[in-house]
Amino acid sequence: MKGTELVLKALIDNGVKFIFGYTGGAIMPIFDEMEKQDALSFIMSRHEQGAVFMAQGISRASLSTSDPRTGVCMATSGPGAMNLVTGIADANMDSVPVLAITGQVPTGVIATDAFQESDVVGVMMPLTKQTYMPLSVDEIETTIHEAMYVASSGRGGPVVVDIPKDVQLQETESVCEFDARSCEPQLPGFFYQPSVDMDRLKQAVGLINKSERPIILCGHGVISSNTGPQLQAFAERANIPVAFTLHGLSALPVDHRMSLGMVGMHGTVEANRALMNADLIISLGMRFDDRVTGNLKDFAREAAVIHVEIDPSEIDKNVKSSVALNTDVAQALNLLHRDPALVSKPRTRWLAQIDAFRLEIADQIQKEIDAGIGREGQLLVKTITSRLSRLTQGKDIIVGDVGQHQMILARFYNFQTVNSWFTSGGAGTMGCALPMSIGVKLARPDERVWSVSGDGGFQMNIQELGTIMEHDIDVKILLMNNGYLGMVRQWQTLFYDGRYAGTPMKNPDYGAIAGAYGIPYLKVSELDQVDDAIQTAADHKGPFMLEFICDPSEIILPMVPAGGGYKEMIVSID
């Protein structure tokens, strides 16, 4: 068999169904081999970055299905491989399993500055869980299997396999007996199956029983371990409210009686106040990044911390834990919930205090949503999001881009379906939503998918409308057009005396662009048009684009200033 055949065989053995990418000279042999078989479907992105986000969409959306998969993307050498870098870094920051296969120049000209040569391994190594360069055809199949295992095990993340063109074309008579279902790759220092220390579990239960003002911080680890129902059961039994990181949202219904919504820089008042008044934080699968903690010196100083985390490098990195459980969230939650020593305390005073926090600016926000129009007379993203949530009953999948609208989606969409919220968190990559929504839809074809972008992020990967057109991918595209980079403008309003340097945007005719790609389109500028437009898009069979003309003066509050603490949270600018 040729190297190209072995690459595809290994992918098929691992359950891969879709490959996203862009061909070129150094990867052409694999693409040529792909054309000869029917087991794999190739989806051509219009840019390599788009291919990575499509692969992310497959990985993330399939976690909650009966067929979890690792997304796969391909690119050629040099600029093709380098165009993957941002998406790979994004997957690394957000712990998303992705396999990227790149073509490399032939081994005989590596390190000679050959045409379209770049040091893929050197560039990718700090951004991945592992990088490989097989130098013989006999290494290919094992390498692909190992790469898939590394990407998806433990804390997920990206892996890159860089294959020289001549190695792809080599032939071997040996038949690999690699059994993808039972093999445990021999990777010294990597193979890691953490288990719960029962003495520490006992200590954790003791802290929970002792606490009067506990709070659960739900991170992406709850989503990736598919343990939303277990979280809900535990929170209900122990009467402990739950706050969510950006990637923890949709682990349980937002309107659940124990839900506090998102925590952090743009978190809800109740989540942020509860966090700062808590005497115990139960952290589940999250890494205490700066958007959650704010100023570490002032973060939850009176609270003990139980940190459940599969990656030992995250424990005690930013916040010192009182009890650390280095294990999978699913295992820890099951043990905590079933522990007979766990006391179901009513915590009446604490829950009443949180209810008071909920009311602090509730009227102020509701008035803004009901009005629907901002200071400059245009639509508010809060109102559009609230209407979208009501019309979909919070059951649809939302793929959000990065920016002000992202925070508004996280705050005001009433997520009801487990694992129904996808965005870029750690890296904060603008332009992620449109390509990611393609992968999400392919992973969950029976669910309705909304791709929501601002006018800034939308134009960064606008070319992926071509992929949607070519494959008739049924994604509903919402474009929040306020003529600015909205989140930067908000910061400039609050902290830079209203000097809007580098944020105004002159936008193209999006209707003409949608028409050029054969995608139905509506432009919405009036409040009484919003509901009908959303319903029209929802009912349409196939892709549909809505452009909302939004108010640039809109502000999302509360806001914890960058570098500041929760005591400095801004709740009003009037």
Summary of the structure (lengths in Angstrom):
residues: 574
radius of gyration: 24.2
end to end distance: 70.9
largest distance: 75.6
contacts: 2087
relative contact order: 0.11
helix: 42%
strand: 16%
